[in-house]
Each structure stands twice: as structure tokens, then as C-alpha cells.
Amino acid sequence: MALLLAFSSFPVHADAPSNIGAPHPKEAAVASSVHQSTDRIAPTLAMLRKKHADIFKMCGPHTRQIALTFDDVPDSRYTPQVLDVLHANGIKATFFIVGHRAEKHPGIIRRIVREGHAIGNHSYTHPDFRKATPERFRSQITKTERILQTSAGFRPKLIRPPYGEITEPQIQWARRHGYMIVNWNVDSLDWKGLSKTQIQRNVIPATGPGSIILMHAGGGQSSNLQGTVQALPGLIQSLKAKGYKFVTVPRLLHTSERK
């Protein structure tokens, strides 16, 4: 008798601006149903967050506070526009810095800090940390840290791993050296070059108490983040009307911005 087997595949969303790296996998991990061997299976992101809950965060406490975060900055095209919108609306956000871009645009880093926003470390060249040797992982963090010490005047405590991916040994290293890992639980998908309306539809209904919202204010040469800039005013006003207050990630998580 022939057996009919049905297989379902669950695509993992990618979330990265073009020409920085492969797209971001969605923060929520999907467990694999394929058992290749009896060898130990690497823990999922969900498992790692549970085990290291004190330093690995994807959202804040269940309050009316929420945090806007912007990855892959600075960018001379989009970061200043995003900063203008935030300033006009009296909003403080958190920017995750790519080191090689910070080298090119130290003035934008200084503006981010001067205007009261928080910053975090988003690596030097935006690699997938799962594929990085221990030495490369440490170099990606510490090289960006030195650049930010020069341009911002301090070393940030927050790390957002590219694509949201990180391994347990890397989390253990971050713990020993006083860092906090911050991912997200609301994904705008704006890296796809979505329209203002599409971005607002992705963010507004998905946002709840303590949400950390992922957006971008920088990207590769082919990236189109104009939808992000256009979506922000309405997004901010809609979430304010629901009773949410925008704060920086350090304030949301009751932690220091600086090491």
C-alpha cells in the first residue's frame, strides 16, 4: 500500500536592506521538524531568550510604553529624514549603528545623540553571527564600539545582532562583558521598499504594551525607505491615540544606555 505523505514548509521571513547582507529572518523562531541525527540540536532563538531572559530581550514590560528602533544607520539619505520626523513629533527612538557606516557619517551619529535618542551596536559590517568565528564576532562588536566611543563619546550597552541571529556562546560572551541583546517583536518589513500604507498596516495592529518596533533608517544603494519616512507621522499619531508613549529602549527595559 502506498503511503501519501504531506509535507508543509514554513518560510522564515527575511528582514535586511539590500546589499548589507542576506535578508533578516523573522525574530520568532520556527522549530524544525526534520531530524537529521541524534546529535545535539542548536537551541532556537526562543530557547535562548528563555534561558537568558535577563539580557536577551525582544519586548519590554507590559505597560503603555513602546519603543521605535531603526537599524542599519547612519545613512545620509534616510537617517536625517527620519530624525526630522521624530523631532517634529517629539519622539525619542533607538538607533542601531553599523560601524563602517558610522566611520563615514560621524556627524549623523553626533546628531542622533545630541537630539536625545539612544544608540546600540549593530556590528561593523552586518554579518550573520551564526557563521562568525568567535574572533570575528568579538571584532565586529569591539570595532564598532571604538568608533562609537569616538563619535558618540561612549560605548553602548545594547547589541542588536544582524538578522536577529546569535548563538549561545556569543550571548555568554555578551553577558561577561556587560552587554544586553535586543531584538524586536513588531516587524515593519520596511526593508522591502513598502509603501506608507503597507508599513502602517504592518505596525499599528501588531503593536501592544511593551512592543519594540523594528524599522530601518539606512540601507544599501538600491534600498528605498521613502515609505518609512512617509509612514512615521501617521504611525506615531495612531499609536499615541491608542494611549502608547514612545520611549527609548534603555528606558523601556530599565537599563543603562552606556556600558
C-alpha positions as CSV (number, residue, x, y, z in Angstrom):
1,M,0.0,0.0,0.0
2,A,1.4,3.3,-1.0
3,L,1.6,5.9,1.7
4,L,0.8,9.5,0.9
5,L,2.9,11.9,2.9
6,A,2.2,15.6,3.1
7,F,4.9,17.9,3.9
8,S,4.4,21.6,4.9
9,S,7.2,24.1,4.6
10,F,7.2,27.2,6.8
11,P,9.1,30.1,5.3
12,V,11.1,32.3,7.6
13,H,10.8,36.0,6.8
14,A,13.9,37.8,5.8
15,D,14.5,41.4,7.0
16,A,17.5,43.3,5.8
17,P,18.2,46.2,3.5
18,S,19.7,45.2,0.2
19,N,23.4,45.0,-0.2
20,I,24.2,44.9,3.5
21,G,23.6,41.2,3.7
22,A,21.0,38.4,3.4
23,P,17.5,39.4,4.5
24,H,16.6,39.4,8.2
25,P,14.9,36.2,9.4
26,K,11.9,37.0,11.4
27,E,12.6,37.2,15.1
28,A,10.1,34.5,16.0
29,A,11.9,31.1,15.5
30,V,10.2,28.2,13.8
31,A,11.2,24.8,15.2
32,S,12.5,22.4,12.5
33,S,10.6,19.1,12.0
34,V,13.5,17.5,10.3
35,H,15.6,15.2,12.5
36,Q,18.8,14.6,10.7
37,S,20.7,12.8,13.5
38,T,20.7,12.2,17.2
39,D,23.4,14.8,17.7
40,R,22.6,17.8,19.9
41,I,20.5,20.4,18.1
42,A,21.5,24.1,18.5
43,P,18.9,25.9,20.7
44,T,16.4,28.2,18.9
45,L,16.2,31.9,19.5
46,A,13.1,31.3,21.6
47,M,15.0,28.8,23.8
48,L,17.9,31.2,24.1
49,R,15.6,34.1,25.1
50,K,14.0,32.0,27.7
51,K,17.3,30.8,29.1
52,H,19.0,34.2,29.1
53,A,15.8,36.3,29.7
54,D,17.7,38.9,31.9
55,I,19.9,40.0,29.0
56,F,18.2,38.9,25.8
57,K,15.1,40.9,25.1
58,M,12.5,41.2,22.3
59,C,10.0,43.4,24.2
60,G,9.6,45.4,27.4
61,P,7.3,45.1,30.4
62,H,3.5,45.0,29.8
63,T,3.0,48.8,30.0
64,R,1.7,51.5,27.7
65,Q,5.3,52.3,26.8
66,I,6.7,51.2,23.4
67,A,10.0,51.7,21.5
68,L,10.7,52.7,17.9
69,T,14.0,51.2,16.7
70,F,15.9,51.9,13.5
71,D,18.5,49.6,12.1
72,D,21.4,49.9,9.6
73,V,22.2,53.6,10.3
74,P,23.7,56.0,9.6
75,D,22.6,56.7,6.0
76,S,23.0,60.2,4.5
77,R,19.7,59.8,2.5
78,Y,17.2,58.5,5.1
79,T,18.6,58.9,8.6
80,P,18.3,62.7,8.6
81,Q,14.8,62.5,7.2
82,V,13.8,60.1,10.0
83,L,15.4,62.3,12.6
84,D,13.4,65.3,11.2
85,V,10.1,63.4,11.6
86,L,11.0,62.3,15.1
87,H,12.0,65.8,16.1
88,A,8.7,67.3,14.7
89,N,6.7,64.8,16.7
90,G,8.7,65.0,20.0
91,I,9.6,61.3,19.8
92,K,12.8,59.7,21.2
93,A,13.9,56.4,19.4
94,T,16.8,54.0,19.4
95,F,19.2,53.6,16.5
96,F,21.3,50.5,16.0
97,I,24.6,51.5,14.3
98,V,26.6,49.7,11.7
99,G,30.2,50.6,12.4
100,H,31.6,51.0,8.8
101,R,28.8,53.5,8.1
102,A,29.4,55.3,11.4
103,E,33.0,55.9,10.2
104,K,31.7,57.6,7.1
105,H,29.0,59.7,8.8
106,P,30.2,60.7,12.3
107,G,28.2,63.9,12.1
108,I,24.9,61.9,11.9
109,I,25.9,59.9,14.9
110,R,26.5,63.1,16.9
111,R,23.1,64.4,15.8
112,I,21.4,61.3,16.9
113,V,22.9,61.6,20.4
114,R,22.5,65.3,20.6
115,E,18.8,65.1,19.9
116,G,18.3,62.7,22.8
117,H,18.0,59.3,21.0
118,A,19.6,56.1,22.2
119,I,22.1,54.1,20.2
120,G,23.1,50.5,20.1
121,N,25.8,48.3,18.4
122,H,24.6,46.6,15.1
123,S,28.1,45.2,14.2
124,Y,30.7,46.6,11.9
125,T,29.8,45.0,8.5
126,H,26.4,43.3,9.3
127,P,27.4,39.6,9.0
128,D,25.3,36.7,10.2
129,F,26.8,36.0,13.6
130,R,25.8,32.3,13.4
131,K,28.5,31.9,10.7
132,A,31.1,34.1,12.5
133,T,34.1,32.6,14.3
134,P,34.5,33.7,18.0
135,E,37.2,36.1,16.9
136,R,35.2,37.7,14.2
137,F,32.1,38.1,16.4
138,R,34.2,39.9,19.1
139,S,35.9,42.1,16.4
140,Q,32.5,43.1,14.9
141,I,31.4,44.3,18.3
142,T,34.5,45.9,19.7
143,K,35.5,47.6,16.4
144,T,32.1,49.4,16.2
145,E,32.3,50.1,19.9
146,R,35.6,52.0,19.4
147,I,34.1,54.0,16.6
148,L,31.1,55.0,18.7
149,Q,33.4,55.9,21.6
150,T,35.0,58.5,19.3
151,S,31.8,59.8,17.6
152,A,29.2,59.5,20.4
153,G,31.5,59.7,23.4
154,F,30.6,56.4,25.0
155,R,30.4,52.6,24.4
156,P,26.7,51.5,24.1
157,K,25.4,48.6,26.2
158,L,22.9,47.4,23.7
159,I,23.7,45.0,20.9
160,R,21.2,44.1,18.1
161,P,22.6,41.1,16.1
162,P,22.2,41.4,12.4
163,Y,19.2,39.4,11.2
164,G,18.3,39.0,14.9
165,E,20.6,35.9,14.9
166,I,23.0,35.0,17.7
167,T,24.5,31.9,19.3
168,E,24.6,30.8,22.9
169,P,28.4,31.2,23.2
170,Q,28.0,34.8,21.9
171,I,25.3,35.6,24.4
172,Q,27.6,34.2,27.2
173,W,30.4,36.5,26.0
174,A,28.0,39.4,25.9
175,R,26.9,38.7,29.5
176,R,30.5,38.5,30.7
177,H,31.3,41.9,29.1
178,G,28.2,43.7,30.3
179,Y,26.0,43.9,27.2
180,M,22.3,43.4,26.6
181,I,20.9,41.8,23.4
182,V,17.8,43.5,21.9
183,N,15.7,42.1,19.1
184,W,12.1,43.1,18.4
185,N,8.5,41.8,18.4
186,V,6.9,44.0,15.8
187,D,8.4,44.0,12.3
188,S,7.5,46.7,9.8
189,L,9.1,44.9,6.8
190,D,10.0,48.3,5.6
191,W,13.3,47.0,4.1
192,K,11.2,45.6,1.2
193,G,10.6,49.2,0.0
194,L,6.9,49.0,1.1
195,S,4.5,51.9,0.8
196,K,3.5,54.2,3.7
197,T,0.1,52.4,4.0
198,Q,1.7,48.9,3.9
199,I,4.1,49.8,6.7
200,Q,1.4,51.3,8.9
201,R,-0.7,48.2,8.4
202,N,2.2,46.0,9.5
203,V,3.0,48.0,12.6
204,I,-0.1,49.6,14.1
205,P,-2.3,46.5,14.6
206,A,0.7,44.4,15.8
207,T,1.8,46.9,18.4
208,G,0.9,46.1,22.0
209,P,2.1,47.0,25.5
210,G,5.9,47.0,25.7
211,S,6.4,46.5,22.0
212,I,9.8,47.0,20.4
213,I,9.2,48.0,16.7
214,L,11.8,47.2,14.0
215,M,12.2,49.8,11.2
216,H,15.1,51.0,9.1
217,A,16.7,54.4,8.6
218,G,19.6,53.2,6.4
219,G,20.2,50.7,3.7
220,G,22.2,49.8,0.6
221,Q,22.3,51.9,-2.6
222,S,19.3,50.2,-4.0
223,S,17.2,50.5,-0.8
224,N,14.1,52.5,-0.9
225,L,13.0,53.6,2.6
226,Q,10.9,56.6,1.5
227,G,7.8,54.6,2.7
228,T,9.3,54.5,6.1
229,V,9.8,58.3,6.2
230,Q,6.2,58.8,4.9
231,A,4.7,56.3,7.3
232,L,6.2,57.6,10.5
233,P,3.9,60.7,11.2
234,G,0.7,58.8,10.8
235,L,2.1,55.7,12.6
236,I,3.2,57.9,15.6
237,Q,-0.2,59.7,15.8
238,S,-2.2,56.5,15.6
239,L,-0.2,54.8,18.4
240,K,-0.4,57.9,20.5
241,A,-4.1,58.0,20.0
242,K,-4.2,54.4,21.4
243,G,-2.6,55.6,24.6
244,Y,1.0,54.5,23.9
245,K,4.0,56.5,24.9
246,F,7.2,56.3,22.9
247,V,10.4,55.8,24.8
248,T,14.0,54.7,24.1
249,V,14.9,51.0,24.5
250,P,17.1,51.7,27.6
251,R,14.1,53.4,29.3
252,L,11.7,50.7,28.2
253,L,13.9,48.0,29.6
254,H,15.0,50.0,32.7
255,T,18.7,49.7,31.8
256,S,21.6,51.9,31.1
257,E,22.4,53.0,27.5
258,R,26.1,53.0,28.3
259,K,28.5,50.3,29.4
